[in-house]
Amino acid sequence: MTNAALAPPGSDVRAVLDSLLDADPAVAERDEIAALVSTVAKMRGWLDAYEVRCARRTRELVDSGRSEPAESMFARNGQRSSKDAAKVADRNTVCEQLDSFEDALLRGWISAGHIDGVAAAMRDLDDATRGEFTAAAPELLDAAVNEGVDTFARHCRELSRHLVASRATSDAEELDRQRAQSNVKRWVDKITGMCHTHVELDPIRDAAISSVIDAELARLRLEDGNAGTPWGQLKINAFVAAVTNGVTRRRTAGTSTVDGQAAQGEAGEGEADDAVHAMRVPEITLLTDYATLVDGLHDHSICETEDGIPIPVSTLRRLCCDAEIIPVVLGSDGVPLDMGRSIRTATRAQRRALRTMYRTCAHPDCTVPFSACKSHHVRWWWKHQGPTDIENLIALCEKHHHMVHEGGWTLTMTPDRATTWTRPDGVVAHRGPSIDRQSAGNRGSRPHRASG
């Protein structure tokens, strides 16, 4: 195969490389850096496509007994981790089944991350469902070209979920499969001495654990002495507290466990209260549209946890039988969502309302889940006399909240929740819709790439 056959159509690889070698990022302005980053992405796309073809040829050599597997080849000769080496082999599989993606990668229209999103979504599909998935290649490629990696990966997961649900005799089969595959792994890194705990759960049990950890995190943030604690450490402390506090409270209540059997000892009145508190059921928020709840999945369905993880409709219906249903339609239950300036912080009802619109932080390039975000006053409460009304509130993570308050960035929002992010130098970095919880028929309405 000649080098010309691997060159990006309509361009010269050497010319692209020379343009990078001639540039000096150390003295470049913002727009020049943006152009360089785009050029690097094109060059990386060409290199990733080159690796895909190397992996393909390696597999042919393996079949004739003349090479080690591609994973070993890229781990040893490519100086990759075993995980990254396996991804290269997976990309080859995707490109063989969706050859248009390989061409788009070669041209620099998409990245290897987009192909990894396809590979992850296809991994557990049976042959028939995989065939339906690959039949959607034209629509998927159009989405990949126009969506960021994280948004596109979610797009692929949603398509995979929809196809699996449409073929299953019961949509609860997926949850049963996830529960069966759930596991806990623990190990110690022999080099660093650090202990690792990996918990893999179905969405429902994960939501229950996450809500407890989030509650502990909120409590710790308000404790004296934690103002200067790094966010990462607070999250670790919250996780440990969520795991250990229940055990501690049960012990203070006089309960001990022997061979799996609970033995009740003597406990004071206050200790009994602690035991009751330890049994408090965490609040789990699940979101759906009325048509899905009543009639089942349709083309524009939403049925997911607050962080955008899909769940079976039958599971949601079952939980509704035992749950206190909290309406998420603004104002439908008479709870005042618009509190004016009588209240400084967002109410629980307003947080729930924001949760129905945002899976993640409202910044277009951020994937921090809503549960880790703050309710930010777009028109500041103290500086602009902005009200604590739902139309003045938006979800921002710690980083982007700081960027707006202390970083010199300006954030404005229109009544239809389109946001404009303006850099400290006055240049608009992004303008577009902010809501990211879109049904299947409205994907892509929130751009994930800055337009400036």
ChimeraX attribute file (.defattr): number of C-alpha atoms within 10 A of each C-alpha:
attribute: neighborCount
match mode: 1-to-1
recipient: residues
	/A:1	5
	/A:2	6
	/A:3	7
	/A:4	10
	/A:5	8
	/A:6	17
	/A:7	17
	/A:8	21
	/A:9	13
	/A:10	7
	/A:11	10
	/A:12	12
	/A:13	18
	/A:14	11
	/A:15	10
	/A:16	15
	/A:17	13
	/A:18	11
	/A:19	13
	/A:20	16
	/A:21	9
	/A:22	8
	/A:23	13
	/A:24	11
	/A:25	13
	/A:26	7
	/A:27	9
	/A:28	12
	/A:29	9
	/A:30	11
	/A:31	10
	/A:32	14
	/A:33	16
	/A:34	13
	/A:35	11
	/A:36	18
	/A:37	14
	/A:38	13
	/A:39	17
	/A:40	17
	/A:41	18
	/A:42	22
	/A:43	22
	/A:44	17
	/A:45	24
	/A:46	25
	/A:47	18
	/A:48	20
	/A:49	28
	/A:50	17
	/A:51	18
	/A:52	26
	/A:53	20
	/A:54	18
	/A:55	24
	/A:56	20
	/A:57	15
	/A:58	20
	/A:59	20
	/A:60	15
	/A:61	15
	/A:62	14
	/A:63	12
	/A:64	9
	/A:65	10
	/A:66	11
	/A:67	15
	/A:68	13
	/A:69	18
	/A:70	24
	/A:71	23
	/A:72	17
	/A:73	17
	/A:74	22
	/A:75	16
	/A:76	13
	/A:77	8
	/A:78	13
	/A:79	12
	/A:80	16
	/A:81	14
	/A:82	13
	/A:83	10
	/A:84	15
	/A:85	20
	/A:86	17
	/A:87	21
	/A:88	25
	/A:89	22
	/A:90	22
	/A:91	28
	/A:92	24
	/A:93	17
	/A:94	20
	/A:95	21
	/A:96	15
	/A:97	16
	/A:98	21
	/A:99	14
	/A:100	14
	/A:101	28
	/A:102	27
	/A:103	19
	/A:104	19
	/A:105	29
	/A:106	24
	/A:107	21
	/A:108	25
	/A:109	16
	/A:110	24
	/A:111	25
	/A:112	24
	/A:113	17
	/A:114	25
	/A:115	28
	/A:116	18
	/A:117	21
	/A:118	28
	/A:119	20
	/A:120	17
	/A:121	21
	/A:122	21
	/A:123	11
	/A:124	11
	/A:125	17
	/A:126	10
	/A:127	10
	/A:128	10
	/A:129	17
	/A:130	18
	/A:131	13
	/A:132	14
	/A:133	21
	/A:134	16
	/A:135	13
	/A:136	12
	/A:137	16
	/A:138	13
	/A:139	10
	/A:140	20
	/A:141	20
	/A:142	10
	/A:143	18
	/A:144	26
	/A:145	18
	/A:146	16
	/A:147	22
	/A:148	20
	/A:149	22
	/A:150	15
	/A:151	23
	/A:152	25
	/A:153	22
	/A:154	17
	/A:155	22
	/A:156	22
	/A:157	19
	/A:158	19
	/A:159	19
	/A:160	23
	/A:161	18
	/A:162	18
	/A:163	17
	/A:164	19
	/A:165	18
	/A:166	14
	/A:167	11
	/A:168	11
	/A:169	9
	/A:170	12
	/A:171	21
	/A:172	17
	/A:173	15
	/A:174	17
	/A:175	18
	/A:176	13
	/A:177	11
	/A:178	15
	/A:179	16
	/A:180	11
	/A:181	11
	/A:182	13
	/A:183	12
	/A:184	9
	/A:185	9
	/A:186	9
	/A:187	11
	/A:188	11
	/A:189	9
	/A:190	8
	/A:191	6
	/A:192	7
	/A:193	9
	/A:194	9
	/A:195	10
	/A:196	11
	/A:197	10
	/A:198	10
	/A:199	11
	/A:200	15
	/A:201	17
	/A:202	19
	/A:203	20
	/A:204	22
	/A:205	13
	/A:206	14
	/A:207	21
	/A:208	15
	/A:209	18
	/A:210	18
	/A:211	18
	/A:212	21
	/A:213	22
	/A:214	17
	/A:215	15
	/A:216	20
	/A:217	21
	/A:218	15
	/A:219	11
	/A:220	19
	/A:221	17
	/A:222	10
	/A:223	9
	/A:224	8
	/A:225	9
	/A:226	13
	/A:227	12
	/A:228	9
	/A:229	11
	/A:230	9
	/A:231	14
	/A:232	9
	/A:233	11
	/A:234	19
	/A:235	19
	/A:236	13
	/A:237	16
	/A:238	22
	/A:239	18
	/A:240	13
	/A:241	18
	/A:242	20
	/A:243	14
	/A:244	11
	/A:245	13
	/A:246	17
	/A:247	16
	/A:248	15
	/A:249	20
	/A:250	21
	/A:251	18
	/A:252	19
	/A:253	23
	/A:254	16
	/A:255	17
	/A:256	15
	/A:257	11
	/A:258	7
	/A:259	5
	/A:260	7
	/A:261	8
	/A:262	10
	/A:263	10
	/A:264	13
	/A:265	11
	/A:266	11
	/A:267	15
	/A:268	11
	/A:269	9
	/A:270	10
	/A:271	17
	/A:272	17
	/A:273	13
	/A:274	18
	/A:275	21
	/A:276	12
	/A:277	13
	/A:278	16
	/A:279	11
	/A:280	10
	/A:281	10
	/A:282	14
	/A:283	15
	/A:284	17
	/A:285	19
	/A:286	24
	/A:287	20
	/A:288	18
	/A:289	16
	/A:290	12
	/A:291	13
	/A:292	16
	/A:293	18
	/A:294	10
	/A:295	9
	/A:296	15
	/A:297	19
	/A:298	14
	/A:299	10
	/A:300	14
	/A:301	20
	/A:302	25
	/A:303	22
	/A:304	20
	/A:305	22
	/A:306	23
	/A:307	22
	/A:308	21
	/A:309	17
	/A:310	21
	/A:311	23
	/A:312	21
	/A:313	24
	/A:314	16
	/A:315	13
	/A:316	19
	/A:317	13
	/A:318	10
	/A:319	14
	/A:320	13
	/A:321	9
	/A:322	8
	/A:323	11
	/A:324	9
	/A:325	11
	/A:326	11
	/A:327	14
	/A:328	19
	/A:329	11
	/A:330	18
	/A:331	14
	/A:332	10
	/A:333	10
	/A:334	7
	/A:335	11
	/A:336	15
	/A:337	21
	/A:338	20
	/A:339	16
	/A:340	15
	/A:341	13
	/A:342	9
	/A:343	13
	/A:344	14
	/A:345	18
	/A:346	21
	/A:347	18
	/A:348	10
	/A:349	19
	/A:350	24
	/A:351	19
	/A:352	19
	/A:353	18
	/A:354	22
	/A:355	23
	/A:356	23
	/A:357	19
	/A:358	23
	/A:359	24
	/A:360	26
	/A:361	28
	/A:362	25
	/A:363	26
	/A:364	22
	/A:365	18
	/A:366	15
	/A:367	16
	/A:368	18
	/A:369	18
	/A:370	24
	/A:371	20
	/A:372	17
	/A:373	19
	/A:374	19
	/A:375	22
	/A:376	20
	/A:377	25
	/A:378	21
	/A:379	17
	/A:380	15
	/A:381	17
	/A:382	10
	/A:383	7
	/A:384	10
	/A:385	12
	/A:386	17
	/A:387	23
	/A:388	27
	/A:389	19
	/A:390	22
	/A:391	17
	/A:392	22
	/A:393	24
	/A:394	25
	/A:395	29
	/A:396	26
	/A:397	23
	/A:398	14
	/A:399	13
	/A:400	19
	/A:401	19
	/A:402	13
	/A:403	17
	/A:404	19
	/A:405	13
	/A:406	9
	/A:407	13
	/A:408	14
	/A:409	20
	/A:410	16
	/A:411	20
	/A:412	14
	/A:413	20
	/A:414	12
	/A:415	8
	/A:416	10
	/A:417	17
	/A:418	14
	/A:419	22
	/A:420	19
	/A:421	22
	/A:422	19
	/A:423	18
	/A:424	13
	/A:425	8
	/A:426	11
	/A:427	11
	/A:428	17
	/A:429	14
	/A:430	21
	/A:431	20
	/A:432	19
	/A:433	19
	/A:434	24
	/A:435	25
	/A:436	24
	/A:437	20
	/A:438	18
	/A:439	17
	/A:440	16
	/A:441	11
	/A:442	11
	/A:443	17
	/A:444	19
	/A:445	15
	/A:446	22
	/A:447	22
	/A:448	23
	/A:449	14
	/A:450	14
	/A:451	10
	/A:452	14
